[in-house]
Amino acid sequence: MRILMAGASGFLGTRLLGRFTADGHQVTRLVRRPPRGPDERQWDPSAAQLDPGVVADADAVVNLAGAGVGDRRWNAGYKQLIRSSRVDSTTTLAITMAGLPAADRPRVLLNASAVGWYGDTGDRAVEEDAPAGEGFLADVCRVWEAATRPAEDADVRVVRLRTGLPLDRHGGMLKPQLLPMRLGISGKLGGGRQWWPCLSMADFLDATAFVLARDDVAGPVNMVGPAPVTNAEFTRELARLLHRPAFVPVPALALKVALGGFATEALSSSRVLPGALTRAGFSYRHPDLTSALKAALTT
């Protein structure tokens, strides 16, 4: 399959690029700088600039573009970048796809989203049919997903990947926890009662490849594991596998001082279940936290 990919240099993008290549797909990467090789094409989503011919050459489009939500302390400017980087890239791709003749359109758009769509769910379990919640990330996800509509209206199969917390010791939410945990100066965040929708990196990659190939899967898909855990449970299990104590909880106030606005999201609860994947028959390699963490710590 010929895949056009945006966001291939990010934490998830680099891993997904490797998976697509290993599966034998031909991947062309969209980059904002001048291309450095034959597998790159330049675009400028902030100016809605993308050569339609580049899109017409693809069978599928995969869009993971967006500024990292945990990369920097949030201020008004960075919050705007989080929003615009997602909406601009999605809008540019969706409108370009819709503007092509039907015979030239890619068959599918896999577009990133996040479990932030649901806001803070507390102890309430939710699946894909739950409405958008409240808060900054929920608002971002709402407009982000809405930006795919032109492609959907043009009869492109659109899958919105509402991704949770893929576990990988080299990045994401796990990496910054490892050193403090190994030093014995880590613990649960706040009260630790918030639910974390984790999954192994292998399962994230498998699930993405699964929905890419399944013509009967469309709409929102929760990219999470089948057994969400609380932050306290996650912390205890990580400490056990690393043979370290976890007696130093991080107070909510300290998180708010260190992280600013992002602290509210870090302390929110997302008890999200993979309804669409389960109904489609997806099989997890690591269906529980222990298996997922062991995989993350050894690969």
C-alpha positions in Angstrom: 0.0 0.0 0.0 1.2 3.6 -0.7 0.8 5.6 2.5 1.2 9.3 2.8 2.2 10.1 6.4 2.2 13.4 8.4 3.8 13.5 11.8 6.3 10.7 11.0 9.0 12.3 13.1 7.1 12.3 16.4 7.1 9.8 19.3 4.4 7.6 17.8 5.1 8.5 14.2 8.6 7.2 14.2 7.5 3.8 15.5 4.5 3.6 13.2 6.7 4.5 10.2 9.0 1.6 11.1 6.0 -0.7 11.4 4.6 0.3 8.0 7.9 -0.1 6.4 8.4 -3.6 8.0 5.0 -4.6 6.7 6.1 -3.7 3.1 4.2 -0.5 2.6 5.6 2.4 0.6 5.6 5.4 2.9 5.9 9.0 1.8 6.5 11.5 4.6 5.1 15.0 4.7 7.7 17.5 6.0 7.7 21.2 6.6 11.3 21.7 5.7 12.8 21.2 2.2 12.8 17.4 1.4 16.0 15.5 2.0 15.2 12.3 0.1 12.9 10.8 -2.5 10.4 9.6 0.2 9.7 13.2 1.5 7.3 15.9 0.2 7.1 19.4 1.5 3.9 21.0 2.8 2.9 24.0 4.9 -0.4 23.1 6.8 -0.4 26.5 8.6 -0.8 28.1 5.2 -3.0 25.2 3.8 -0.4 24.4 1.2 -0.2 20.9 -0.1 0.2 19.6 -3.6 -2.9 17.6 -4.5 -0.8 15.4 -6.7 1.1 14.2 -3.6 -2.2 13.1 -2.0 -3.5 11.5 -5.3 -0.5 9.2 -5.3 -1.5 7.6 -2.0 -3.8 4.7 -1.2 -4.0 5.8 2.4 -3.3 8.9 4.5 -2.1 8.7 8.1 -2.0 11.9 10.1 -0.3 12.1 13.5 0.9 15.7 13.2 0.6 17.9 16.3 2.7 19.6 19.0 3.3 17.4 22.0 0.9 18.1 24.8 3.5 17.3 27.5 6.6 18.7 25.9 6.4 22.1 27.5 4.7 24.0 30.2 1.4 25.3 29.0 0.8 29.0 28.5 -1.6 30.8 26.2 0.7 30.6 23.2 1.6 26.9 23.6 -2.1 26.0 24.0 -2.8 27.8 20.8 0.0 25.8 19.1 -1.4 22.5 20.4 -4.7 23.3 18.8 -3.6 24.9 15.6 -1.0 22.3 14.8 -3.7 19.6 14.9 -6.5 21.4 13.2 -4.4 23.0 10.4 -2.8 19.7 9.4 -6.1 17.8 9.5 -8.0 20.5 7.6 -5.4 20.7 4.9 -5.3 17.0 4.3 -9.1 16.5 4.5 -9.9 19.4 2.1 -7.2 18.3 -0.3 -8.5 14.7 -0.4 -12.1 16.0 -0.9 -11.0 18.2 -3.8 -9.6 15.3 -5.8 -11.6 13.4 -8.4 -13.2 10.3 -6.8 -11.0 7.9 -8.7 -7.8 9.7 -7.4 -8.8 10.0 -3.7 -7.0 7.8 -1.1 -9.4 5.2 0.3 -8.8 5.9 3.9 -7.7 8.6 6.3 -6.4 7.5 9.7 -6.3 10.7 11.8 -4.9 11.0 15.3 -7.1 12.1 18.1 -6.9 11.4 21.9 -8.9 10.0 24.8 -8.9 13.7 25.9 -12.1 13.8 23.9 -14.0 12.4 26.9 -12.6 14.9 29.5 -12.5 13.7 33.1 -14.7 10.6 33.3 -14.1 9.9 37.0 -15.0 6.2 37.6 -17.4 6.1 34.7 -16.3 3.7 31.9 -16.8 5.1 28.4 -16.7 3.8 24.9 -16.7 5.6 21.5 -20.4 6.6 21.7 -19.8 8.9 24.7 -20.0 12.6 24.0 -17.1 15.0 24.2 -16.3 16.1 27.7 -15.2 19.4 29.1 -11.8 21.0 29.4 -9.1 22.2 27.1 -8.1 18.9 25.5 -11.7 17.9 25.0 -12.3 21.1 23.1 -9.1 20.5 21.1 -10.3 16.9 20.2 -13.7 18.2 19.2 -12.4 20.6 16.6 -9.6 18.3 15.6 -12.0 15.5 14.8 -14.5 17.9 13.1 -11.7 18.9 10.7 -11.8 15.4 9.1 -15.4 16.0 7.9 -14.6 17.2 4.3 -12.9 13.8 3.7 -15.7 11.9 5.3 -18.3 13.8 3.2 -16.3 12.9 0.1 -16.8 9.1 1.0 -13.3 8.6 2.3 -13.2 6.1 5.1 -12.1 8.1 8.1 -10.8 6.5 11.3 -10.3 8.8 14.3 -7.6 7.3 16.5 -8.5 8.3 20.1 -5.2 7.2 21.6 -4.5 6.7 25.2 -1.1 6.1 26.8 1.2 3.8 24.8 3.9 2.5 27.0 7.5 2.8 25.8 10.6 3.4 27.9 12.1 5.6 25.3 9.3 8.2 25.2 5.8 9.2 26.0 4.5 9.2 29.6 6.6 6.3 30.8 10.1 7.6 30.1 10.1 10.6 32.6 8.9 8.3 35.3 11.7 5.8 35.1 14.6 7.7 36.6 12.7 9.0 39.7 11.3 5.6 40.2 14.7 3.9 40.0 16.0 6.5 42.5 13.2 5.7 44.8 11.8 9.2 44.8 8.6 8.7 42.9 5.0 7.7 43.7 1.4 8.2 42.7 0.3 11.5 41.2 -2.1 13.4 43.5 -4.5 11.0 45.1 -3.7 8.3 42.5 -7.4 7.5 42.0 -7.5 8.7 38.4 -7.8 6.1 35.7 -5.1 5.7 33.1 -5.9 4.1 29.7 -2.6 2.4 29.0 -1.6 0.0 26.2 1.6 -1.5 25.0 3.4 0.1 22.1 3.1 -3.2 20.2 -0.6 -3.2 20.7 -0.8 0.4 19.5 1.1 -0.5 16.3 -0.9 -3.7 15.8 -4.2 -1.9 16.3 -3.3 0.9 13.8 -2.3 -1.7 11.2 -5.5 -3.6 12.0 -7.8 -0.6 11.4 -5.9 0.4 8.3 -6.6 -3.0 6.7 -10.2 -3.3 7.9 -12.6 -1.6 5.4 -15.5 -2.1 7.9 -13.9 0.0 10.7 -14.7 3.8 10.6 -15.3 6.6 12.9 -13.8 6.9 16.4 -11.7 4.1 17.7 -10.3 4.1 21.2 -6.7 3.0 21.0 -6.4 1.8 24.6 -5.9 -1.5 26.4 -8.8 -3.6 27.6 -8.1 -3.2 31.3 -7.6 0.5 32.4 -5.9 0.9 35.8 -5.7 3.7 38.3 -2.5 5.8 38.6 -1.9 4.2 42.0 -2.1 0.7 40.6 0.2 1.7 37.7 2.7 3.2 40.1 2.7 0.1 42.4 3.2 -2.3 39.5 6.0 -0.2 37.9 7.8 -0.1 41.2 7.4 -3.8 41.7 8.8 -4.6 38.3 11.8 -2.2 38.9 12.2 -3.6 42.4 12.1 -0.1 43.9 9.9 1.6 46.5 7.2 4.1 45.5 6.6 6.0 48.7 6.9 9.6 47.6 3.6 10.7 46.2 3.6 13.9 44.0 1.1 16.3 45.6 -1.4 17.9 43.2 -0.2 21.3 44.2 3.4 20.5 43.3 2.2 19.3 39.9 0.3 22.5 39.3 3.3 24.5 40.1 5.6 22.4 37.8 3.2 21.9 34.9 0.8 24.8 35.0 -2.4 24.1 33.0 -1.3 20.7 32.0 -1.5 19.5 35.6 -5.3 19.5 35.4 -5.1 17.0 32.5 -2.4 14.9 34.2 -4.7 14.5 37.2 -7.8 13.8 35.3 -9.4 10.4 35.1 -9.9 8.6 31.7 -11.6 5.2 32.2 -11.8 4.5 28.5 -12.6 1.1 27.0 -11.7 -0.2 23.5 -15.3 -0.8 22.3 -14.7 -0.6 18.6 -11.5 -2.7 18.6 -13.2 -5.4 20.7 -16.3 -5.6 18.4 -14.0 -5.8 15.4 -12.2 -8.8 16.9 -8.8 -7.2 17.6 -6.5 -9.4 19.7 -4.1 -7.9 22.2 -0.6 -9.1 22.7 -0.5 -7.5 26.2 -4.0 -7.4 27.6 -3.0 -6.4 31.2 -0.8 -3.8 32.8 1.9 -6.3 33.9 2.4 -7.7 30.4 2.4 -4.2 28.9 4.9 -2.8 31.3 7.2 -5.8 31.0 7.2 -5.3 27.2 7.9 -1.6 27.6 10.8 -2.1 29.9 12.5 -4.8 27.8 12.1 -3.5 24.2 
